[in-house]
């Protein structure tokens, strides 16, 4: 039992063990990362002693197609039916989606009759920007709370998971889609073949699929172990994606590296029955060793070192009597805090801007979450930047902060006062 895991253990129906690779179906899977049992990343508690479910958090490497994937698949109904994460929760992501709307509409949409469908459309941030450009849009998102937010802002959103049935219903009622967007969604999908069957069925003959996923290259390069949590079933590199796309007549045409979420890739594919060619990115990944088991076995050792280093950094500050708080309550902080065994004995509180998180307690570690204003008023001497992927935005926003930020990834750094790292 882990610290805090005094509550109900998950019942069998809440999850299943993986025995075959999600993409190539091979059984030759090797465990490369083990972050032990953790609670669900976005299961914030109303009261600190509310029951919570814990699950193993292990990453497997497929020795056949190279996909990194979790060993345990948690029932998506436990994670996505009410969802506390909003795409609009940072200026960085608002700007990111405005730019994406501009590029999608200018490059792929030639008529207001053409349809853009976003799977995992969240609160409608991207589709709202596309709609402002006169694009016909439709959202699909299983989170009832987010679908309500999107519909209230005029972005029609179906509150359901995406699969071939949903795709056929959309096609029959509204016609085929010229563009399907899936940002930070494919990594969350267990049956990716069913997902791609729906994409292929819904897309026009020359339709475009635009997918953003956290990149396994960044996970490896920056030791981003906290981006491993139960919502993220897969950790993609281009090589396995190329194979998945081609299995469903989607030719991968472009790979772009993005800074968002600790480093992501945007892969753009076009539906076609033409012959496929490999992508130069696959050669880049071979040079980086992303297609080799030993790369991720080494990553596991680097993760253990970084977690210990962070623990020691915080313990040293606490032993000197300093107060430390947390900045942001991202999903990734659930992994970081629970895997590193950092709890309320270390962080006095965490702050966040998300209405659904304020007043709640962090999963597993039960640290209270307050508004940012408390941090700005109290000016605690140290602040662990749990939302480290927004370092620049936070440092700019908190330039009046008189204390010192501690940035945990890629390694524990204590920033000097009023400085960028
Ligand atoms: O895949 C996913 C990624 C894309 O988004 C989802 N499964 C879940 C979610 O992951 P996350 O929660 O780690 O995402 P963020 O965007 O890193 O979360 C940042 C958190 O920090 C939010 O709760 C908002 C908060 N925040 C804040 O309190 N003050 C963020 C900024 C920039 C701030 O100034």
Boltz pocket constraint, residues with backbone or C-beta under 6 A from the ligand:
constraints:
  - pocket:
      binder: B
      contacts: [[A, 84], [A, 85], [A, 86], [A, 89], [A, 90], [A, 91], [A, 184], [A, 231], [A, 232], [A, 261], [A, 327], [A, 328], [A, 329], [A, 330], [A, 331], [A, 332], [A, 333], [A, 351], [A, 352], [A, 353], [A, 354], [A, 357], [A, 387], [A, 389], [A, 390], [A, 393], [A, 394], [A, 397]]
      max_distance: 6.0
